[in-house]
Amino acid sequence: MDAEWISQHALSIWAVLLAVALLGADVAWRRAVRRREGLDAAARSLLRPTTAIAVLVATLLIATVIAVEVREQAGLTVFDAALASDLRDNMPRPVLHGIALLSRTGNSLVLGSVAALVFLALLWRRHWRLAIAWIVTLVGTVVINSLLKLWFQRERPLHDHGFIIEKSYSFPSGHASGSMVFYGMLAYVLVVLTPPRFHRPIVVVAVAMTSLIGISRILLQVHYFSDVMAGYATGLAWLTLCVGSAEYIRLRQGRQATH
């Protein structure tokens, strides 16, 4: 697909991708719950070892392919550069200003502050295992993303609109991986602790925020397309590992308590 055409229709494409992501999340959740009765059964359906391993392998494979393309300056990087350049030429400044406000909701200060409040709330309510899973998952994604940035040391695309200025390395996107892990783990914690009637909206909101924040970084030209896709892939891989482990422990201890 032509990078110039994408840049000219970026907002429409963003809206379509968001709608597809929300619809897919909603359908997947409803099918899991319909096939199984109750949260624990639905969770086992979605997070059974074969499913978790399949997701983990797929996301790591995607991340590896993207990383090789970036490392070798292959065809994907040509598309990256063309798209960033065309977006710089075609995105209206008022739109960029609005997207920048949205993108700031994924900043480390915002997510870190909310993460601290969630952690304290879990401790206060004596949800010790969830609190540990929460903090380990979030700290882990920060460490992983920082190490990958230092390993690749990819410079960011030119972004001279002034609404957001980023000076750290570009690959992979910390906003993409961070939003994936933060909102994904927050959804998991809330699904565990809230009545079933809230579960679908929780999952839908998590998918929406993850999609909006990650793609906003491409539109703002502070990340290349491959940066964000790699961020999503690495974030989902780590999230799958952490949520799968936490859910396995929770369900095992629940079974032991009934015996």
C-alpha positions as CSV (number, residue, x, y, z in Angstrom):
1,M,0.0,0.0,0.0
2,D,1.3,3.4,-0.9
3,A,2.7,5.5,2.0
4,E,1.4,8.8,0.5
5,W,-2.2,7.4,0.2
6,I,-2.0,6.2,3.8
7,S,-0.9,9.6,5.0
8,Q,-3.7,11.3,3.2
9,H,-6.3,9.0,4.7
10,A,-4.5,8.5,8.1
11,L,-7.4,9.5,10.3
12,S,-10.0,7.4,8.4
13,I,-7.6,4.4,8.5
14,W,-7.1,5.0,12.3
15,A,-10.8,5.0,12.8
16,V,-11.3,1.8,10.9
17,L,-8.5,0.0,12.7
18,L,-9.9,1.1,16.0
19,A,-13.4,-0.2,15.1
20,V,-11.9,-3.5,13.9
21,A,-9.9,-3.9,17.1
22,L,-12.9,-3.1,19.3
23,L,-15.2,-5.4,17.4
24,G,-12.6,-8.2,17.5
25,A,-12.1,-7.9,21.2
26,D,-15.8,-7.8,21.9
27,V,-16.5,-10.8,19.7
28,A,-13.6,-12.8,21.2
29,W,-14.7,-12.1,24.8
30,R,-18.4,-12.9,24.1
31,R,-17.5,-16.2,22.4
32,A,-15.2,-17.2,25.3
33,V,-17.9,-16.5,27.9
34,R,-20.7,-18.1,25.8
35,R,-18.7,-21.3,25.4
36,R,-17.8,-21.4,29.1
37,E,-19.9,-20.5,32.1
38,G,-18.3,-18.0,34.5
39,L,-15.1,-15.9,34.6
40,D,-12.8,-18.8,35.7
41,A,-14.0,-21.0,32.9
42,A,-13.7,-18.2,30.3
43,A,-10.3,-17.3,31.6
44,R,-9.2,-20.9,31.3
45,S,-10.4,-21.0,27.7
46,L,-8.5,-17.8,26.8
47,L,-5.4,-18.5,28.9
48,R,-5.0,-22.2,28.8
49,P,-1.3,-23.2,28.2
50,T,-1.7,-23.9,24.4
51,T,-3.3,-20.6,23.8
52,A,-0.8,-18.6,25.8
53,I,2.1,-20.4,24.2
54,A,0.7,-19.8,20.7
55,V,0.2,-16.1,21.4
56,L,3.7,-15.8,22.9
57,V,5.4,-17.6,20.0
58,A,3.4,-15.6,17.4
59,T,4.2,-12.2,19.0
60,L,7.9,-13.0,19.5
61,L,8.1,-14.1,15.9
62,I,6.5,-10.9,14.7
63,A,8.9,-8.8,16.9
64,T,11.9,-10.8,15.6
65,V,11.0,-10.3,11.9
66,I,10.5,-6.6,12.5
67,A,13.7,-6.3,14.4
68,V,15.7,-8.1,11.6
69,E,14.2,-5.7,9.0
70,V,15.1,-2.7,11.1
71,R,18.6,-4.0,11.9
72,E,19.4,-4.7,8.3
73,Q,17.7,-1.5,6.9
74,A,15.5,-3.7,4.7
75,G,12.3,-2.8,2.8
76,L,10.2,-2.1,5.9
77,T,12.5,0.8,6.8
78,V,12.0,2.3,3.4
79,F,8.2,2.3,4.0
80,D,8.8,3.7,7.5
81,A,10.7,6.7,6.1
82,A,8.2,7.3,3.3
83,L,5.2,7.2,5.6
84,A,6.8,9.5,8.2
85,S,7.7,12.0,5.5
86,D,4.3,11.9,3.9
87,L,2.6,12.3,7.3
88,R,4.8,15.4,8.0
89,D,3.5,16.9,4.7
90,N,-0.2,16.0,5.1
91,M,-1.2,16.1,8.7
92,P,-3.0,19.4,9.7
93,R,-1.6,21.1,12.7
94,P,-4.9,21.4,14.6
95,V,-5.3,17.6,14.2
96,L,-1.7,17.0,15.4
97,H,-2.4,19.2,18.4
98,G,-5.4,17.0,19.4
99,I,-3.5,13.8,18.8
100,A,-0.6,15.1,21.0
101,L,-3.0,15.6,23.9
102,L,-4.2,12.0,23.5
103,S,-0.7,10.7,23.2
104,R,0.3,12.3,26.5
105,T,-2.1,10.0,28.4
106,G,0.5,7.3,27.6
107,N,3.4,9.2,29.0
108,S,5.5,7.5,31.7
109,L,4.5,10.1,34.3
110,V,0.8,9.6,33.8
111,L,0.9,5.8,33.6
112,G,3.4,5.6,36.5
113,S,1.2,7.7,38.7
114,V,-1.9,5.6,38.0
115,A,0.2,2.4,38.4
116,A,1.3,3.5,41.8
117,L,-2.3,4.2,42.9
118,V,-3.5,0.8,41.6
119,F,-0.6,-0.9,43.4
120,L,-1.4,0.9,46.7
121,A,-5.1,0.1,46.3
122,L,-4.4,-3.6,45.8
123,L,-2.2,-3.6,48.9
124,W,-4.9,-1.8,50.9
125,R,-7.5,-4.4,49.9
126,R,-5.0,-7.2,50.6
127,H,-4.8,-8.5,47.1
128,W,-1.2,-9.5,47.6
129,R,-0.7,-11.7,44.6
130,L,-2.4,-9.3,42.2
131,A,-0.3,-6.5,43.6
132,I,2.9,-8.4,43.0
133,A,1.8,-9.5,39.5
134,W,0.9,-5.8,38.7
135,I,4.2,-4.3,39.7
136,V,6.3,-7.1,38.2
137,T,4.5,-6.8,34.9
138,L,4.9,-3.0,34.7
139,V,8.5,-2.8,35.9
140,G,9.4,-5.7,33.5
141,T,8.1,-3.9,30.4
142,V,10.0,-0.8,31.3
143,V,13.2,-2.8,31.6
144,I,12.7,-4.8,28.4
145,N,11.8,-1.7,26.4
146,S,14.8,0.3,27.7
147,L,17.2,-2.6,26.9
148,L,15.8,-2.9,23.4
149,K,16.2,0.8,22.8
150,L,19.8,0.7,23.9
151,W,20.4,-2.4,21.7
152,F,19.0,-0.9,18.5
153,Q,19.8,2.8,19.1
154,R,17.5,3.8,16.2
155,E,17.1,7.5,15.7
156,R,13.5,8.9,15.6
157,P,11.9,10.3,12.5
158,L,12.0,14.1,12.1
159,H,9.1,15.7,14.0
160,D,9.3,19.5,13.9
161,H,5.7,20.4,14.6
162,G,6.5,21.3,18.2
163,F,3.6,19.6,19.9
164,I,5.7,16.8,21.2
165,I,9.5,16.5,21.3
166,E,11.1,13.2,21.9
167,K,14.9,12.7,22.2
168,S,15.3,9.1,23.3
169,Y,15.8,6.2,20.9
170,S,12.9,5.1,18.7
171,F,12.8,1.3,18.5
172,P,10.6,-0.1,19.9
173,S,7.9,2.3,20.9
174,G,7.7,2.6,24.6
175,H,4.2,4.1,24.4
176,A,3.0,1.1,22.3
177,S,4.4,-1.5,24.5
178,G,3.6,0.4,27.7
179,S,0.0,1.0,26.8
180,M,-0.4,-2.7,25.8
181,V,1.0,-3.9,29.1
182,F,-0.6,-1.2,31.3
183,Y,-4.1,-1.4,30.0
184,G,-3.9,-5.1,29.4
185,M,-2.8,-5.8,32.9
186,L,-5.3,-3.3,34.3
187,A,-8.1,-5.0,32.4
188,Y,-7.0,-8.4,33.9
189,V,-6.9,-7.0,37.4
190,L,-10.4,-5.4,37.0
191,V,-11.9,-8.5,35.4
192,V,-10.7,-10.6,38.4
193,L,-12.1,-8.2,40.9
194,T,-15.3,-6.9,39.4
195,P,-18.7,-8.5,38.6
196,P,-19.2,-10.2,35.2
197,R,-21.4,-7.4,33.8
198,F,-18.4,-5.0,33.8
199,H,-16.0,-7.4,32.0
200,R,-16.9,-6.6,28.4
201,P,-16.6,-2.8,28.8
202,I,-13.4,-3.2,30.6
203,V,-11.8,-5.2,27.8
204,V,-13.2,-2.9,25.1
205,V,-11.8,0.2,26.9
206,A,-8.4,-1.4,27.3
207,V,-8.3,-2.3,23.6
208,A,-9.4,1.2,22.6
209,M,-6.8,3.0,24.7
210,T,-4.0,0.7,23.6
211,S,-4.9,1.2,19.9
212,L,-5.3,5.0,20.2
213,I,-2.1,5.6,22.1
214,G,0.1,3.4,19.9
215,I,-1.1,4.7,16.5
216,S,-1.0,8.3,17.7
217,R,2.7,8.0,17.9
218,I,2.9,7.2,14.2
219,L,0.6,10.1,13.3
220,L,2.7,12.5,15.4
221,Q,5.9,11.3,13.5
222,V,7.7,10.6,16.8
223,H,7.9,6.9,15.9
224,Y,8.2,4.9,12.7
225,F,5.4,2.4,11.8
226,S,7.8,-0.5,12.6
227,D,8.6,1.0,16.0
228,V,4.9,0.8,17.1
229,M,4.3,-2.6,15.6
230,A,7.4,-4.0,17.4
231,G,6.2,-2.2,20.6
232,Y,2.8,-3.9,20.4
233,A,4.4,-7.3,19.7
234,T,6.9,-7.2,22.5
235,G,4.3,-5.7,24.9
236,L,1.8,-8.4,24.1
237,A,4.4,-11.2,24.5
238,W,5.4,-9.9,27.9
239,L,1.7,-9.4,28.9
240,T,0.8,-12.9,27.8
241,L,3.6,-14.4,29.9
242,C,2.7,-12.3,33.0
243,V,-1.1,-12.7,32.8
244,G,-0.8,-16.4,32.0
245,S,1.4,-17.0,35.0
246,A,-0.8,-14.9,37.3
247,E,-3.9,-16.6,36.2
248,Y,-2.4,-20.1,36.5
249,I,-1.4,-19.4,40.1
250,R,-4.8,-17.9,40.9
251,L,-6.7,-20.8,39.5
252,R,-4.5,-23.4,41.0
253,Q,-4.7,-21.8,44.5
254,G,-8.5,-21.6,44.0
255,R,-8.7,-25.3,43.3
256,Q,-6.5,-26.1,46.3
257,A,-8.8,-24.0,48.6
258,T,-11.8,-26.1,47.6
259,H,-10.1,-29.4,48.6
